[in-house]
Amino acid sequence: MEPIKKTMRTGMFDNFRRYDGNTARFGWIFSLGLLLIDVFSRLHRYNQKIDISIVLVQILLGVLYFAATQRKHKLLIGQTEIPEQYKIAKTLEILFITSFISTLNFSEYLYFITLLPVTLESISRGFNNAKRYLFLGLFSQISTQFIMTLWHNHTYNEANSFIIQLLVIVCEYVIIWAFVYLCGTIYNEYMRSEEENKVLIDKLGDKYVQLEQAKKEIQENYEKMRKTYEKLEETNEKLTSSIAEFYTLQQISQAITSIFNVNELLKFVNDVILGVMGAYHSTIALCYGQHNKLKVQVSSISDKKELAIVSDYLNSDVLYPCIREGHSMIDNDVDPGYYPFTKGRNIKSLICVPFLAKGNPLGIVLIEHSIRNAFNNENVRLLEIICQQVSIAIENARLYQQMHDLATMDGLTGAYNRLYFQDKLEEEFKKAKTAGYDLSLIIFDIDHFKKFNDTYGHLFGDKVLRNISVFISKNLRKEDVFARYGGEEFVILMPHTTLQQAKEKADDLRKGVAELLITDQIVTASVNISLGVSSFPVTAGSPNELMKTADDALYEAKKRGRNIVCVAKARV
C-alpha cells in the first residue's frame, strides 16, 4: 500500500506547485498593471510630476518580486517536499510585494494584494504556517509606508496622516487575517480527511492481500472457463455458419420464386455471394453459342477497363476444367501470369464454380479476394449448393424465353409475328392516345417477290426475307416494333414519331434495302420495297384505321410504279 500513499502525496504536492505558479503569474501581471496605473494617475489625475527615483524604486522592487517568485517556483521543480530555501524565497516575495505596494499612490487601498501568497500558504500548509507571513507582511507594510510618508513629506510633520494610514493597514490586515484563518480551517479539514484516508488505506492493505489471493483463484477458474468457452465458441461458429448458410439458401430460394428476370436474379445472387463470402469481387458469366463462350452478365467490378480485361480473358484455357468438365476450382495463391483475367488487379485468392443443368454448362461464378488463403473448402461447398439452385432458375428462364420466342417471333426472319404485333398495336395506341403523342406505322412489302421466288427458288427467297429483316432491325430504335405481317409483307410501329419523321425513315429504309446485295454460292441479287406510311392522330383515329390507311398508302405506292414511299391522306 506504500506506493498508493506515495502517489497521494505526490499528487498533493503537484497541485501545490501548480497553484504556486499560477499565483506568481497573476502577481506579475497585477504588479505591472498597478505600476502603469500609478504613473497614469500621478500624471493626469493629480497633475504631479513623475519622481524618477520613485519609479526606479518601484521597478527595482517589481524586478526583485519577479526574481523571488521565479526562484521560489524553481525550488519546487523535481521535489516532492517543500525545501527550506523555499521559505526564504517566500519571505522575500512578501517583503518585496508589500514594499512595492507602499510606493504606490493609493497604497493604503492595495494591501489586500499580499493576501495572494499568504492565502496560498494557508490553503496548502495551514494557518499556523501562514501566521508568520502575516506578521511579516504587516511589519513590512507599516515600515515601508512610514518610509514612503517621510520621503513624500521630507520631514514627518503630518502625524495624523500616518496614524490614519496605520489604522487602515491594521484594519485591512485584520480582514486578511480572518480570511487566511478561514482558508487555514479549510486546510485543516482537508488534512483531517487525508488522515482518515490514510487509516482507510491501511485497513485496505489487508483486504488487498486477500484480493490478491482471490485474484489467483479467479485466474485459475478463468483458465478453466476460457477452455470451456473456446469449445463453446467453436461449436457456436459451426452453428452460426450453418444458420448463415441456411439463411443464404433461403434468400436465394425466395428470389428464384419471386424474380423472373434472369439478370435481376443474377444481380441479387451476386450481391448475396459478396456478402456471405466476404469476397473482394464476384462475377457471374453465362455460356452462349455452340461453343459455350462465356459472357459476363453481372460483376461487382466497377472499373470499366478492369471489367473489359475480365470479359476478354474469361474464356482462356485456365478455366477449362470448370467450363468443360464441370469441376470447381480454388486457388489461394494466385499467380497473375497463370490467370490472364486478373491482369492489373490485386488478386491473391479465387474460387470458380460452374452452373450446370443436366451435366451441361450454363456459366460460372468467379469470386476473388485481395489476400492469400481467403477461401476454404466450406466456401466451395456453399457456392456449389448456391450454383445448383441458380442453375435450375437459369435453365427454366431459358426454356421460358424459348417458349416466348416461339409464341411471339417469326421463325424465319426473327421479327415479331402478326399476333404479337396486333396486341402491341392496341397497347401502344392506348398509350399514345392517353399521353397525347404521335404514333406512326410503316407497312411495306418486297416488289415482285413472287416472280423473284419463281426465278431464284424459295430457299433464296427465304434468304432475302432474312437479310431484309436483319437490315431493318439494325436501323430501328429500341422502342420500335418490327413484325412480319404475312408472306413478304412487314410492318413497323414507331411511338413518339410524327408523320413526316416516319416518311423520312421509310425513305431511308427503302434506299438501304435497294443497296443490299443478297448472295449465296450461285446467285447474287437485289430487291426493292414499296412503303406506305400513316400516323395517329393526323391520318388515323383508331388502330384499325391506322392499319388500313397505311395499307392504302402501300397500295398507292404500288400503283405509282413501286420502290417509293406514299403517305396516307390526312383526316377530314
C-alpha positions as CSV (number, residue, x, y, z in Angstrom):
1,M,0.0,0.0,0.0
2,E,3.0,2.3,0.4
3,P,3.1,3.2,-3.4
4,I,-0.6,4.4,-3.1
5,K,0.4,6.7,-0.2
6,K,3.3,8.0,-2.1
7,T,1.2,8.6,-5.1
8,M,-1.3,10.6,-3.0
9,R,1.5,12.7,-1.5
10,T,3.0,13.4,-4.9
11,G,-0.4,14.4,-6.3
12,M,-1.0,16.9,-3.4
13,F,2.5,18.4,-3.9
14,D,1.9,18.7,-7.7
15,N,-1.3,20.6,-7.0
16,F,0.6,22.9,-4.6
17,R,3.3,23.6,-7.2
18,R,0.7,24.3,-9.9
19,Y,-1.2,26.7,-7.6
20,D,2.0,28.5,-6.6
21,G,3.0,29.0,-10.3
22,N,-0.5,30.4,-11.2
23,T,-0.4,32.8,-8.2
24,A,3.0,34.1,-9.1
25,R,2.0,34.7,-12.7
26,F,-1.1,36.6,-11.5
27,G,1.1,38.7,-9.2
28,W,3.4,39.7,-12.0
29,I,0.5,40.8,-14.2
30,F,-1.2,42.6,-11.3
31,S,2.1,44.4,-10.3
32,L,2.8,45.6,-13.8
33,G,-0.8,46.9,-14.1
34,L,-0.6,48.7,-10.8
35,L,2.7,50.4,-11.8
36,L,1.2,51.7,-15.1
37,I,-2.0,52.9,-13.3
38,D,0.1,54.6,-10.6
39,V,2.2,56.5,-13.3
40,F,-1.0,57.4,-15.2
41,S,-2.8,58.7,-12.1
42,R,0.1,60.9,-11.0
43,L,0.4,62.5,-14.4
44,H,-3.2,63.0,-15.5
45,R,-5.4,63.0,-12.3
46,Y,-3.2,64.8,-9.9
47,N,-1.0,66.7,-12.4
48,Q,2.1,65.6,-10.4
49,K,5.5,65.4,-12.0
50,I,7.0,62.0,-12.2
51,D,9.6,61.3,-9.5
52,I,12.1,59.2,-11.4
53,S,13.5,57.9,-8.2
54,I,10.2,56.5,-7.0
55,V,9.6,54.9,-10.4
56,L,13.1,53.4,-10.3
57,V,12.4,52.0,-6.8
58,Q,9.1,50.6,-8.0
59,I,10.7,48.9,-11.0
60,L,13.5,47.6,-8.7
61,L,11.0,46.2,-6.2
62,G,9.0,44.7,-9.1
63,V,12.0,43.0,-10.6
64,L,13.1,41.7,-7.1
65,Y,9.5,40.4,-6.6
66,F,9.6,38.7,-10.0
67,A,13.0,37.1,-9.2
68,A,11.8,35.9,-5.8
69,T,8.8,34.2,-7.3
70,Q,10.9,32.7,-10.1
71,R,13.4,31.4,-7.6
72,K,10.6,30.1,-5.3
73,H,9.0,28.2,-8.2
74,K,12.2,26.7,-9.4
75,L,13.0,25.3,-6.0
76,L,9.8,23.2,-6.2
77,I,10.6,21.6,-9.6
78,G,11.6,18.0,-9.2
79,Q,10.8,18.0,-5.5
80,T,8.2,16.0,-3.5
81,E,8.6,18.1,-0.3
82,I,8.9,21.8,0.3
83,P,12.7,22.7,0.8
84,E,13.9,25.1,3.4
85,Q,15.2,27.6,0.8
86,Y,11.6,27.9,-0.4
87,K,10.7,29.6,2.9
88,I,13.4,32.2,2.4
89,A,12.2,32.9,-1.1
90,K,8.6,33.2,0.2
91,T,9.7,35.7,2.8
92,L,11.5,37.8,0.2
93,E,8.5,37.6,-2.1
94,I,6.2,39.1,0.6
95,L,8.7,41.7,1.6
96,F,9.1,42.9,-2.0
97,I,5.4,42.9,-2.8
98,T,4.5,44.8,0.3
99,S,7.3,47.3,-0.3
100,F,6.2,47.7,-3.9
101,I,2.6,48.4,-2.8
102,S,3.8,51.1,-0.3
103,T,5.3,53.0,-3.2
104,L,2.0,53.4,-5.0
105,N,-0.2,56.5,-4.9
106,F,-3.2,54.5,-3.4
107,S,-1.1,52.1,-1.3
108,E,-3.4,52.1,1.6
109,Y,-6.2,50.5,-0.5
110,L,-4.0,47.8,-2.1
111,Y,-2.7,46.0,0.9
112,F,-5.0,43.1,0.2
113,I,-2.7,42.1,-2.6
114,T,-0.4,40.4,0.0
115,L,-3.4,38.1,0.5
116,L,-2.4,36.1,-2.6
117,P,0.8,34.4,-1.4
118,V,-0.3,34.2,2.2
119,T,-3.6,32.6,1.2
120,L,-1.8,30.0,-0.9
121,E,0.3,29.2,2.1
122,S,-2.7,28.9,4.3
123,I,-4.6,26.7,1.9
124,S,-1.6,24.4,1.1
125,R,0.1,24.2,4.5
126,G,-2.4,25.5,7.2
127,F,-3.0,28.7,9.2
128,N,0.0,28.1,11.6
129,N,2.5,28.2,8.7
130,A,0.8,31.3,7.3
131,K,0.8,33.4,10.5
132,R,4.5,34.3,10.3
133,Y,4.0,35.6,6.8
134,L,1.0,37.7,8.0
135,F,3.2,39.3,10.8
136,L,6.0,39.7,8.3
137,G,3.6,41.4,5.8
138,L,2.2,43.7,8.5
139,F,5.6,44.7,9.8
140,S,6.9,45.3,6.2
141,Q,3.8,47.2,5.2
142,I,4.0,49.6,8.3
143,S,7.7,50.1,7.9
144,T,7.7,50.8,4.2
145,Q,4.6,53.0,4.5
146,F,6.4,55.1,7.2
147,I,9.4,55.4,5.0
148,M,7.4,56.5,2.0
149,T,5.5,59.0,4.1
150,L,8.8,60.6,5.2
151,W,10.0,60.5,1.6
152,H,7.0,62.4,0.3
153,N,6.9,65.0,3.1
154,H,10.7,65.3,3.6
155,T,10.1,65.7,7.4
156,Y,7.4,64.0,9.2
157,N,5.1,66.8,10.3
158,E,1.8,65.1,9.4
159,A,1.5,62.6,12.2
160,N,-2.3,62.4,11.9
161,S,-2.0,61.3,8.2
162,F,0.4,58.4,9.2
163,I,-1.8,57.4,12.1
164,I,-4.8,57.1,9.7
165,Q,-2.8,55.1,7.3
166,L,-1.6,52.9,10.2
167,L,-5.2,52.3,11.2
168,V,-6.2,51.4,7.6
169,I,-3.3,48.9,7.4
170,V,-4.2,47.3,10.7
171,C,-7.9,47.1,9.7
172,E,-7.1,45.5,6.4
173,Y,-4.7,43.0,8.0
174,V,-7.4,42.1,10.5
175,I,-9.7,41.3,7.5
176,I,-6.8,39.5,5.7
177,W,-6.1,37.6,9.0
178,A,-9.8,36.4,9.2
179,F,-9.8,35.3,5.6
180,V,-6.5,33.5,5.9
181,Y,-7.8,31.8,9.1
182,L,-10.8,30.6,7.1
183,C,-8.6,29.2,4.4
184,G,-6.5,27.5,7.2
185,T,-9.6,26.0,8.6
186,I,-10.4,24.5,5.2
187,Y,-6.9,23.1,5.0
188,N,-7.3,21.5,8.5
189,E,-10.5,19.9,7.4
190,Y,-8.8,18.6,4.3
191,M,-5.8,17.2,6.2
192,R,-8.2,15.6,8.7
193,S,-9.8,13.9,5.7
194,E,-6.4,12.9,4.4
195,E,-5.6,11.3,7.7
196,E,-8.8,9.4,7.7
197,N,-8.0,8.3,4.1
198,K,-4.6,7.0,5.3
199,V,-6.2,5.0,8.0
200,L,-8.6,3.6,5.5
201,I,-5.7,2.8,3.1
202,D,-4.0,0.8,6.0
203,K,-7.2,-1.1,6.5
204,L,-7.5,-1.7,2.8
205,G,-4.0,-3.2,2.8
206,D,-5.2,-6.4,4.4
207,K,-8.1,-6.5,2.0
208,Y,-5.6,-6.0,-0.8
209,V,-3.7,-9.2,0.2
210,Q,-6.9,-11.1,0.4
211,L,-7.9,-9.8,-3.0
212,E,-4.6,-10.9,-4.5
213,Q,-5.2,-14.4,-3.2
214,A,-8.7,-14.3,-4.6
215,K,-7.3,-13.0,-7.9
216,K,-5.1,-16.1,-8.2
217,E,-8.1,-18.3,-7.6
218,I,-10.2,-16.3,-10.1
219,Q,-7.3,-16.6,-12.6
220,E,-7.3,-20.4,-12.3
221,N,-11.1,-20.5,-12.7
222,Y,-10.8,-18.2,-15.6
223,E,-8.4,-20.5,-17.4
224,K,-10.8,-23.4,-16.9
225,M,-13.7,-21.2,-18.2
226,R,-11.6,-20.0,-21.1
227,K,-11.0,-23.5,-22.3
228,T,-14.7,-24.3,-22.0
229,Y,-15.5,-21.0,-23.8
230,E,-13.2,-21.9,-26.7
231,K,-15.0,-25.2,-27.1
232,L,-18.4,-23.4,-27.0
233,E,-17.1,-20.8,-29.4
234,E,-16.0,-23.5,-31.9
235,T,-19.4,-25.1,-31.6
236,N,-21.1,-21.7,-32.0
237,E,-19.1,-20.9,-35.1
238,K,-20.3,-24.1,-36.7
239,L,-23.9,-23.3,-35.7
240,T,-23.6,-19.7,-37.0
241,S,-22.1,-21.0,-40.2
242,S,-24.9,-23.4,-40.6
243,I,-27.5,-20.8,-39.8
244,A,-25.9,-18.3,-42.2
245,E,-25.8,-21.0,-44.9
246,F,-29.5,-21.9,-44.3
247,Y,-30.5,-18.2,-44.4
248,T,-28.5,-17.6,-47.6
249,L,-30.0,-20.5,-49.4
250,Q,-33.5,-19.4,-48.1
251,Q,-32.9,-16.0,-49.6
252,I,-31.9,-17.4,-52.9
253,S,-34.8,-19.8,-53.0
254,Q,-37.2,-16.9,-52.3
255,A,-35.5,-14.9,-55.1
256,I,-35.8,-17.7,-57.6
257,T,-39.6,-17.9,-57.0
258,S,-40.1,-14.1,-57.0
259,I,-37.6,-12.7,-59.5
260,F,-38.4,-13.8,-63.1
261,N,-35.9,-11.7,-64.9
262,V,-32.6,-13.6,-65.2
263,N,-30.4,-10.6,-65.0
264,E,-32.1,-9.3,-61.9
265,L,-31.9,-12.7,-60.3
266,L,-28.2,-13.0,-61.1
267,K,-27.5,-9.5,-59.7
268,F,-29.3,-10.5,-56.5
269,V,-27.3,-13.7,-56.2
270,N,-24.1,-11.9,-56.9
271,D,-24.8,-9.4,-54.1
272,V,-25.6,-12.3,-51.7
273,I,-22.4,-14.1,-52.6
274,L,-20.3,-11.0,-51.9
275,G,-21.9,-10.6,-48.5
276,V,-21.7,-14.2,-47.4
277,M,-18.2,-14.9,-48.7
278,G,-16.8,-11.5,-47.8
279,A,-15.2,-11.5,-51.3
280,Y,-13.3,-8.7,-52.9
281,H,-15.1,-9.2,-56.2
282,S,-17.8,-11.5,-57.6
283,T,-18.6,-12.1,-61.3
284,I,-21.2,-14.2,-62.9
285,A,-20.8,-15.2,-66.6
286,L,-23.2,-17.3,-68.8
287,C,-22.4,-19.6,-71.7
288,Y,-23.6,-18.6,-75.2
289,G,-23.5,-20.2,-78.6
290,Q,-22.5,-23.6,-79.8
291,H,-19.0,-23.3,-78.2
292,N,-20.3,-22.2,-74.8
293,K,-18.4,-18.9,-74.9
294,L,-18.6,-17.1,-71.6
295,K,-20.1,-13.6,-71.4
296,V,-20.2,-11.5,-68.3
297,Q,-23.7,-10.9,-67.0
298,V,-23.1,-9.4,-63.6
299,S,-20.0,-8.2,-61.8
300,S,-19.0,-6.2,-58.8
301,I,-16.0,-4.8,-60.7
302,S,-16.9,-1.1,-61.3
303,D,-13.8,-0.1,-63.2
304,K,-14.6,-0.4,-66.9
305,K,-11.0,-1.2,-68.0
306,E,-10.7,-4.0,-65.4
307,L,-14.1,-5.4,-66.4
308,A,-13.1,-5.4,-70.1
309,I,-9.9,-7.4,-69.2
310,V,-12.0,-9.9,-67.3
311,S,-14.5,-10.2,-70.3
312,D,-11.7,-10.6,-72.8
313,Y,-9.8,-13.3,-70.9
314,L,-12.6,-15.2,-69.2
315,N,-12.6,-17.8,-72.0
316,S,-8.9,-18.6,-71.5
317,D,-7.9,-22.3,-71.1
318,V,-7.2,-21.8,-67.4
319,L,-10.9,-22.2,-66.6
320,Y,-11.3,-25.2,-68.9
321,P,-11.8,-27.7,-66.1
322,C,-14.6,-25.5,-64.8
323,I,-16.4,-24.9,-68.1
324,R,-15.8,-28.1,-70.0
325,E,-15.6,-30.7,-67.2
326,G,-17.9,-29.0,-64.6
327,H,-15.3,-29.1,-61.8
328,S,-15.0,-26.4,-59.1
329,M,-11.6,-24.6,-58.7
330,I,-10.0,-23.0,-55.7
331,D,-6.6,-21.2,-55.6
332,N,-5.4,-19.4,-52.5
333,D,-2.1,-18.3,-54.0
334,V,-2.9,-16.8,-57.4
335,D,-0.2,-16.3,-59.9
336,P,-1.2,-13.3,-62.1
337,G,0.7,-14.8,-65.1
338,Y,-1.4,-18.0,-64.9
339,Y,-4.8,-16.2,-64.7
340,P,-4.8,-13.6,-67.5
341,F,-8.2,-12.2,-66.4
342,T,-6.5,-11.0,-63.1
343,K,-4.1,-8.7,-65.1
344,G,-3.6,-5.3,-63.4
345,R,-5.7,-6.3,-60.4
346,N,-4.5,-7.3,-56.9
347,I,-6.0,-10.8,-56.8
348,K,-4.4,-13.4,-54.4
349,S,-7.2,-15.9,-54.0
350,L,-10.1,-17.1,-56.2
351,I,-12.9,-19.7,-56.5
352,C,-14.6,-20.7,-59.7
353,V,-17.8,-22.8,-59.6
354,P,-19.9,-23.8,-62.7
355,F,-23.6,-23.6,-63.3
356,L,-24.7,-27.0,-64.6
357,A,-28.0,-28.3,-65.9
358,K,-28.2,-32.0,-66.6
359,G,-24.4,-32.0,-67.0
360,N,-24.4,-29.2,-69.5
361,P,-22.5,-25.9,-68.6
362,L,-24.7,-22.8,-68.3
363,G,-22.0,-20.5,-66.9
364,I,-19.7,-19.8,-63.9
365,V,-19.5,-17.7,-60.8
366,L,-16.0,-16.4,-60.1
367,I,-15.2,-14.9,-56.7
368,E,-11.9,-13.2,-55.9
369,H,-10.0,-11.8,-52.9
370,S,-7.0,-9.5,-52.5
371,I,-5.5,-11.6,-49.7
372,R,-4.0,-15.1,-49.8
373,N,-5.7,-18.0,-48.2
374,A,-9.0,-16.1,-48.2
375,F,-11.2,-19.2,-49.0
376,N,-11.6,-22.8,-47.8
377,N,-13.4,-25.9,-48.9
378,E,-16.5,-24.9,-46.9
379,N,-16.8,-21.8,-49.2
380,V,-16.6,-24.0,-52.2
381,R,-19.2,-26.3,-50.9
382,L,-21.6,-23.5,-50.1
383,L,-21.0,-21.9,-53.5
384,E,-21.7,-25.3,-55.2
385,I,-25.1,-25.5,-53.4
386,I,-26.0,-22.0,-54.5
387,C,-25.0,-22.7,-58.1
388,Q,-27.1,-25.8,-58.1
389,Q,-30.2,-23.8,-57.1
390,V,-29.4,-20.9,-59.5
391,S,-28.7,-23.3,-62.4
392,I,-32.3,-24.6,-62.2
393,A,-33.6,-21.0,-62.4
394,I,-31.3,-20.2,-65.4
395,E,-32.4,-23.3,-67.3
396,N,-36.1,-22.5,-66.6
397,A,-35.6,-18.9,-67.7
398,R,-34.0,-20.0,-70.9
399,L,-36.8,-22.5,-71.6
400,Y,-39.4,-19.8,-70.9
401,Q,-37.6,-17.4,-73.3
402,Q,-37.6,-20.1,-76.0
403,M,-41.4,-20.6,-75.5
404,H,-41.9,-16.9,-75.5
405,D,-39.9,-16.5,-78.7
406,L,-41.9,-19.4,-80.3
407,A,-45.1,-17.6,-79.4
408,T,-44.2,-14.1,-80.4
409,M,-41.4,-14.3,-83.0
410,D,-41.4,-15.3,-86.7
411,G,-39.2,-18.4,-87.0
412,L,-37.8,-17.5,-90.4
413,T,-37.0,-13.8,-90.1
414,G,-36.5,-13.3,-86.4
415,A,-39.0,-10.4,-86.5
416,Y,-42.1,-10.4,-84.3
417,N,-45.1,-12.3,-85.7
418,R,-48.5,-10.9,-86.7
419,L,-50.3,-12.0,-83.4
420,Y,-47.8,-10.2,-81.2
421,F,-47.9,-7.1,-83.5
422,Q,-51.7,-6.8,-83.2
423,D,-51.6,-7.0,-79.4
424,K,-48.7,-4.4,-79.4
425,L,-50.6,-2.1,-81.7
426,E,-53.6,-2.0,-79.4
427,E,-51.4,-1.4,-76.4
428,E,-49.2,1.3,-78.0
429,F,-52.3,3.1,-79.4
430,K,-53.9,3.4,-76.0
431,K,-50.6,4.8,-74.6
432,A,-50.4,7.4,-77.4
433,K,-54.0,8.4,-77.1
434,T,-53.7,8.8,-73.3
435,A,-50.4,10.6,-73.3
436,G,-51.2,12.6,-76.4
437,Y,-48.1,11.8,-78.5
438,D,-47.8,10.7,-82.2
439,L,-47.8,7.0,-83.2
440,S,-46.7,6.2,-86.7
441,L,-47.0,2.9,-88.7
442,I,-45.0,1.9,-91.8
443,I,-46.1,-1.1,-93.9
444,F,-44.0,-2.4,-96.8
445,D,-43.6,-5.5,-99.0
446,I,-41.0,-6.6,-101.4
447,D,-41.6,-5.6,-105.0
448,H,-42.3,-8.6,-107.4
449,F,-41.4,-11.1,-104.7
450,K,-43.5,-13.9,-106.3
451,K,-41.6,-13.5,-109.5
452,F,-38.4,-13.4,-107.6
453,N,-39.3,-16.7,-105.9
454,D,-40.2,-18.3,-109.2
455,T,-36.9,-17.2,-110.7
456,Y,-34.4,-18.0,-107.9
457,G,-36.3,-20.5,-105.8
458,H,-37.9,-20.4,-102.4
459,L,-34.7,-21.0,-100.5
460,F,-33.1,-17.9,-101.9
461,G,-36.4,-16.1,-101.3
462,D,-36.2,-17.1,-97.6
463,K,-32.7,-15.7,-97.5
464,V,-33.9,-12.4,-99.0
465,L,-36.6,-12.2,-96.2
466,R,-34.0,-12.9,-93.5
467,N,-31.4,-10.3,-94.9
468,I,-34.0,-7.6,-95.2
469,S,-35.3,-8.3,-91.6
470,V,-31.7,-8.1,-90.2
471,F,-31.1,-4.8,-92.0
472,I,-34.4,-3.3,-90.9
473,S,-33.9,-4.4,-87.3
474,K,-30.4,-2.8,-87.1
475,N,-31.8,0.5,-88.4
476,L,-34.7,0.9,-85.9
477,R,-34.8,2.2,-82.4
478,K,-35.2,0.0,-79.3
479,E,-38.8,1.2,-78.8
480,D,-39.9,0.5,-82.4
481,V,-41.8,-2.8,-83.1
482,F,-40.9,-4.6,-86.3
483,A,-43.0,-7.6,-87.3
484,R,-43.6,-9.9,-90.3
485,Y,-47.3,-9.4,-91.1
486,G,-47.6,-12.2,-93.7
487,G,-45.6,-13.5,-96.7
488,E,-43.3,-10.7,-97.9
489,E,-45.3,-8.0,-96.0
490,F,-43.8,-6.3,-92.9
491,V,-44.9,-3.6,-90.5
492,I,-43.1,-1.2,-88.3
493,L,-44.8,0.6,-85.3
494,M,-43.0,3.8,-84.2
495,P,-44.1,5.5,-81.0
496,H,-43.3,9.2,-80.5
497,T,-42.8,9.6,-84.2
498,T,-44.6,12.2,-86.4
499,L,-45.9,11.5,-89.9
500,Q,-43.1,13.4,-91.5
501,Q,-40.4,11.7,-89.4
502,A,-41.9,8.3,-90.3
503,K,-41.9,9.2,-94.0
504,E,-38.2,10.2,-93.9
505,K,-37.4,7.0,-92.0
506,A,-39.3,4.9,-94.6
507,D,-37.4,6.5,-97.4
508,D,-34.1,5.8,-95.7
509,L,-35.1,2.2,-95.3
510,R,-36.2,2.0,-98.9
511,K,-32.8,3.3,-100.1
512,G,-30.9,1.0,-97.8
513,V,-32.7,-2.1,-98.9
514,A,-32.1,-1.2,-102.6
515,E,-28.4,-1.1,-101.9
516,L,-28.3,-4.6,-100.3
517,L,-26.6,-7.4,-102.3
518,I,-28.0,-10.8,-101.3
519,T,-25.8,-13.7,-102.4
520,D,-25.4,-17.4,-102.0
521,Q,-23.0,-19.7,-103.7
522,I,-24.7,-19.3,-107.1
523,V,-26.9,-16.2,-107.1
524,T,-26.3,-12.5,-106.4
525,A,-29.4,-10.3,-106.5
526,S,-31.0,-7.1,-105.0
527,V,-34.6,-6.2,-104.3
528,N,-36.7,-3.1,-103.9
529,I,-39.6,-2.4,-101.4
530,S,-42.7,-0.2,-101.6
531,L,-43.8,1.5,-98.4
532,G,-47.0,3.1,-97.0
533,V,-47.0,5.4,-94.0
534,S,-49.8,6.5,-91.7
535,S,-49.8,8.3,-88.3
536,F,-52.1,9.0,-85.3
537,P,-53.7,11.5,-85.0
538,V,-53.0,13.1,-88.4
539,T,-54.3,10.3,-90.7
540,A,-55.9,7.8,-88.4
541,G,-58.0,7.9,-85.2
542,S,-58.1,4.2,-84.3
543,P,-55.8,1.1,-84.5
544,N,-57.8,-0.3,-87.4
545,E,-57.8,3.0,-89.2
546,L,-54.1,3.3,-88.7
547,M,-53.5,-0.1,-90.3
548,K,-56.0,0.5,-93.1
549,T,-54.7,3.9,-94.1
550,A,-51.1,2.6,-94.1
551,D,-52.2,-0.3,-96.3
552,D,-54.0,2.1,-98.7
553,A,-50.8,4.1,-98.9
554,L,-48.8,1.0,-99.7
555,Y,-51.4,0.2,-102.5
556,E,-50.9,3.7,-103.8
557,A,-47.2,3.2,-103.9
558,K,-47.6,0.1,-106.0
559,K,-49.9,1.9,-108.4
560,R,-47.3,4.6,-108.9
561,G,-44.7,2.1,-110.0
562,R,-43.3,0.7,-106.8
563,N,-40.0,1.4,-105.0
564,I,-41.4,4.6,-103.5
565,V,-42.9,5.8,-100.2
566,C,-46.6,7.0,-100.1
567,V,-48.2,8.8,-97.2
568,A,-51.8,8.4,-96.1
569,K,-54.2,11.3,-96.6
570,A,-55.0,13.5,-93.6
571,R,-58.3,13.0,-91.8
572,V,-61.0,15.5,-92.6
